[in-house]
């Protein structure tokens, strides 16, 4: 199918998948090479301290200071590799990935971001990845456009299935008008990710009362560890 026959969501998703592949490559480089080099430097400092400590008073304190700096750098590199890697859900689980997501947006949002993930809730990896992408887009839209002071991300089992909900207390908007005018790239992509993973997706918004994004997975939950 050429670009003239492909839908807008399909083309956008292809572009994002390419971007995610590049992010994954950079994340792997940071984690597997840069992180290992920094760790190796720390080990060499240990060896240097043991060798020179009898001849150089105070070297233990100086090497300890440098190692603290290196450990901080390792943590920063590891955190960046997690943020860049789109496979974070598959590698670490949906709960961990959403916790990282909330932490990342807290750095640029003056209000409160609250994550409520009910213990023991599990979904298949493909569904978890779709939930994560939908949550990321919903939180990003709320931070950028909602004018809100509170964003809640909830994941819990219900009679319907496992539910992801992202809601804010912002200004809200007219969903029908936004769809009719083809506004909102995030709305288009959220619907696409939900469709690809077999998830039911809905978006509701009330002027002056906020917006709620809801995704429901009705399949059997994945077995827990």
C-alpha positions in Angstrom: 0.0 0.0 0.0 1.5 3.4 -1.0 1.3 6.6 1.0 -1.7 7.7 -1.1 -3.7 4.7 0.1 -2.7 4.7 3.7 -4.7 6.4 6.4 -3.3 9.4 8.3 -3.1 7.3 11.6 -1.1 4.6 9.8 1.4 7.1 8.3 1.8 8.8 11.7 2.3 5.5 13.4 4.9 4.5 10.9 6.8 7.8 11.5 6.6 7.3 15.3 7.8 3.7 15.0 10.8 4.8 13.0 11.5 7.5 15.7 11.1 4.8 18.4 13.6 2.6 16.7 16.2 5.4 16.7 15.4 6.1 20.4 15.9 2.4 21.2 19.3 2.4 19.4 20.4 5.4 21.4 19.1 3.9 24.6 21.0 0.7 24.0 24.2 2.7 23.4 23.8 4.7 26.6 23.0 1.6 28.7 25.3 -0.9 27.2 28.3 1.2 26.4 28.3 4.6 28.1 27.1 3.1 31.4 29.6 0.3 31.3 32.5 2.7 30.6 31.5 4.8 33.6 31.3 1.7 35.8 34.7 0.6 34.6 36.2 3.9 35.5 34.9 3.5 39.0 36.5 0.0 39.3 39.8 1.4 38.1 39.6 4.1 40.8 39.2 1.4 43.4 42.3 -0.3 42.1 44.2 3.0 42.0 43.2 3.8 45.6 44.4 0.4 46.9 47.7 0.8 45.1 48.5 4.4 46.1 46.8 4.7 49.5 50.0 3.9 51.5 52.0 6.5 49.6 49.4 9.2 49.1 47.6 10.4 52.2 44.0 11.5 51.5 43.6 9.6 48.2 40.8 7.6 49.7 38.7 10.7 50.2 39.4 12.1 46.8 38.6 8.9 45.0 35.4 8.5 47.0 34.3 12.0 45.8 35.1 11.1 42.2 33.2 7.8 42.5 30.2 9.6 43.9 30.2 11.8 40.8 30.5 8.7 38.6 27.7 6.9 40.4 25.4 10.0 39.8 26.4 10.0 36.1 25.6 6.3 35.9 22.1 6.9 37.4 21.5 9.8 34.9 22.5 7.7 32.0 20.4 4.8 33.1 17.3 7.0 33.6 17.8 8.6 30.2 18.1 5.1 28.6 14.8 4.1 30.2 13.0 7.3 29.0 14.2 6.8 25.4 13.5 3.1 25.1 10.0 2.4 23.9 10.3 -1.2 25.1 10.3 -0.2 28.7 7.0 -1.9 29.3 8.2 -5.2 28.0 11.5 -5.0 29.9 10.2 -3.6 33.2 6.4 -3.9 33.3 3.6 -1.4 32.9 3.5 -0.3 36.5 7.2 0.7 36.5 6.9 2.3 33.0 4.0 4.5 34.2 5.8 5.4 37.3 8.7 6.6 35.2 6.3 8.4 32.9 4.7 10.3 35.8 8.1 11.2 37.2 9.2 12.6 33.8 6.2 14.9 33.5 6.4 16.1 37.1 9.6 17.9 36.2 7.7 20.1 33.7 4.3 20.4 35.3 3.5 22.8 38.1 0.4 20.8 39.3 0.0 17.3 40.7 0.3 14.1 38.8 -1.1 11.1 40.7 -0.5 7.5 39.6 -2.9 4.8 41.0 -1.9 1.3 39.8 -3.8 -1.4 41.6 -1.5 -4.1 42.8 -1.7 -7.4 41.0 -3.1 -5.9 37.8 -1.5 -7.6 34.7 -2.0 -7.3 31.0 -0.2 -8.9 28.0 2.9 -7.0 26.8 1.3 -5.7 23.6 -1.7 -4.3 25.6 0.7 -2.9 28.2 2.7 -1.1 25.5 -0.5 0.4 24.0 -1.7 1.5 27.5 1.6 3.2 28.0 1.5 5.0 24.7 -2.1 6.1 25.3 -1.2 7.3 28.8 1.9 9.2 27.5 -0.2 11.0 24.9 -3.0 11.8 27.3 -0.7 13.2 30.0 1.3 15.2 27.3 -1.9 16.7 26.0 -3.1 17.6 29.5 0.2 19.2 30.5 0.3 21.2 27.3 -3.3 22.2 26.7 -5.7 21.5 29.6 -4.8 24.3 32.0 -5.2 21.8 34.8 -3.8 21.5 38.3 -4.4 17.7 38.7 -3.7 14.8 36.4 -4.6 11.2 37.5 -3.4 8.0 35.8 -5.4 5.0 37.0 -5.0 1.3 36.1 -7.3 -1.2 37.7 -9.3 -4.4 37.0 -13.1 -4.0 36.7 -16.0 -6.1 35.6 -15.4 -4.8 32.1 -11.8 -5.8 32.1 -8.5 -4.0 32.9 -9.1 -0.2 32.6 -6.6 2.6 32.0 -8.0 6.1 32.7 -6.2 9.4 32.4 -8.2 12.3 33.7 -7.6 16.0 34.5 -9.5 18.9 36.1 -8.7 21.3 33.3 -10.7 23.6 31.0 -12.1 20.8 28.8 -13.0 21.1 25.1 -15.7 20.1 22.6 -14.6 16.6 21.4 -17.0 16.5 18.5 -15.8 19.8 17.1 -12.2 18.8 17.5 -12.7 15.6 15.6 -14.7 17.3 12.9 -12.0 19.9 12.4 -9.3 17.2 12.5 -7.6 18.9 15.5 -5.6 16.9 17.9 -2.9 14.6 16.7 -2.9 12.9 20.1 -6.5 11.9 19.8 -5.8 10.3 16.4 -2.8 8.3 17.7 -4.5 7.2 20.9 -7.4 5.7 18.8 -4.9 4.1 16.5 -2.9 2.4 19.3 -6.1 1.2 20.9 -7.4 -0.3 17.7 -4.1 -2.0 16.9 -4.1 -3.7 20.4 -7.7 -4.6 20.5 -8.5 -2.1 23.2 -11.8 -0.2 23.6 -11.0 3.5 23.6 -13.1 6.5 24.6 -12.5 10.2 25.2 -14.8 12.5 27.1 -14.5 16.1 28.0 -16.7 18.8 29.6 -16.0 22.5 29.3 -14.9 23.8 32.6 -14.7 20.3 34.2 -11.9 18.5 32.5 -11.1 15.6 30.2 -11.0 11.8 30.7 -9.3 9.3 28.4 -10.4 5.7 29.0 -9.0 2.4 27.5 -10.4 -1.0 28.4 -8.8 -4.4 27.7 -11.5 -7.0 27.9 -9.3 -10.1 27.3 -8.1 -12.4 30.0 -5.4 -10.8 32.2 -1.9 -12.1 31.8 -0.8 -14.3 34.7 1.1 -12.6 37.4 4.7 -13.5 38.3 
